[in-house]
Amino acid sequence: MAQFRYIVSDVDAAVAFYVGLLGFTLDQQFGPAMAIVTKDDLQLWLAGPPASASQPMPDGSQPTPGGWNRIVVIVDDIHALHAALSAKDVPFRNDILAGPGGQQVLCADPSGNVVELFEPA
């Protein structure tokens, strides 16, 4: 199983997004500090502001959400999911793109972390 950590600004909002909208299962939640959610062979660690992973580095830099690195969630019907998430005001960074391997679109979780939704060809 692969584990990834995302820095999030609000653990409850992140759990609602991943569990309520993308079909993850909540494994554990440690208040506003951290939650662990799972989908298939992917375990995502959601680290909020009180988490040790969110604390400043020795040079003063602060871990923050966002960027272009992302998890990929395999979906069965990208167009239906895109429509459902759009209706819930989930922000998208692009339109659905088609390539030789399938179709993809990038959405953002409540903290601005990128999630790639991918439907294989």
TARA-V224158 format. One record per pair of residues at least 24 apart in sequence whose C-alpha atoms are under 10 Angstrom apart, sorted by the first residue. I is the first residue (numbers start at 1). J is the second residue. Records with the same first field share a line. If there is no record, write none. Layout:
# TARA-V224158
I: J ; J
This chain:
# TARA-V224158
1: 38 ; 39 ; 40 ; 41 ; 42 ; 43
2: 38 ; 40 ; 41 ; 42 ; 43 ; 44
3: 36 ; 37 ; 38 ; 41 ; 42 ; 43 ; 44 ; 45
4: 36 ; 42 ; 43 ; 44 ; 45 ; 46 ; 70 ; 71
5: 34 ; 36 ; 43 ; 44 ; 45 ; 46 ; 47 ; 53 ; 71
6: 34 ; 44 ; 45 ; 46 ; 47 ; 48 ; 53 ; 54 ; 63 ; 64 ; 65 ; 66 ; 69 ; 70 ; 71 ; 111 ; 113 ; 114
7: 34 ; 45 ; 46 ; 47 ; 48 ; 49 ; 51 ; 53 ; 54 ; 63 ; 64 ; 65 ; 66 ; 111 ; 112 ; 113
8: 33 ; 34 ; 45 ; 46 ; 47 ; 48 ; 49 ; 51 ; 54 ; 63 ; 64 ; 65 ; 66 ; 109 ; 110 ; 111 ; 112 ; 113
9: 33 ; 46 ; 47 ; 48 ; 49 ; 50 ; 54 ; 64 ; 65 ; 110 ; 111 ; 112
10: 34 ; 46 ; 47 ; 48 ; 49 ; 110 ; 111
11: 35 ; 36 ; 45 ; 46 ; 47 ; 48 ; 49 ; 110 ; 111
12: 46 ; 48 ; 110
13: 109 ; 110 ; 111
14: 46 ; 47 ; 48 ; 109 ; 110 ; 111 ; 113
15: 46 ; 109 ; 110
16: 109 ; 110
17: 85 ; 90 ; 108 ; 109 ; 110
18: 44 ; 46 ; 109 ; 110 ; 115
21: 81 ; 84 ; 85 ; 88 ; 90
22: 73 ; 75 ; 81 ; 85 ; 115 ; 117
23: 73
24: 73
39: 73 ; 74
40: 73 ; 74
42: 71 ; 72 ; 73
44: 71
48: 111
64: 111 ; 112 ; 113
65: 109 ; 110 ; 111 ; 112 ; 113 ; 114
66: 108 ; 109 ; 110 ; 111 ; 112 ; 113 ; 114
67: 112 ; 113 ; 114
68: 106 ; 112 ; 113 ; 114 ; 115 ; 116
69: 113 ; 114 ; 115 ; 116
70: 106 ; 107 ; 108 ; 113 ; 114 ; 115 ; 116
71: 113 ; 114 ; 115 ; 116 ; 117
72: 104 ; 105 ; 106 ; 114 ; 115 ; 116 ; 117 ; 118
73: 104 ; 115 ; 116 ; 117 ; 118 ; 119
74: 104 ; 116 ; 117 ; 118 ; 119 ; 120
75: 103 ; 104 ; 116 ; 117 ; 118 ; 119 ; 120
76: 117 ; 118 ; 119 ; 120
77: 103 ; 117 ; 118 ; 119 ; 120
78: 102 ; 103 ; 104 ; 105 ; 117 ; 118 ; 119 ; 120
79: 103 ; 104 ; 105 ; 119
81: 117
82: 106 ; 107 ; 117
92: 116
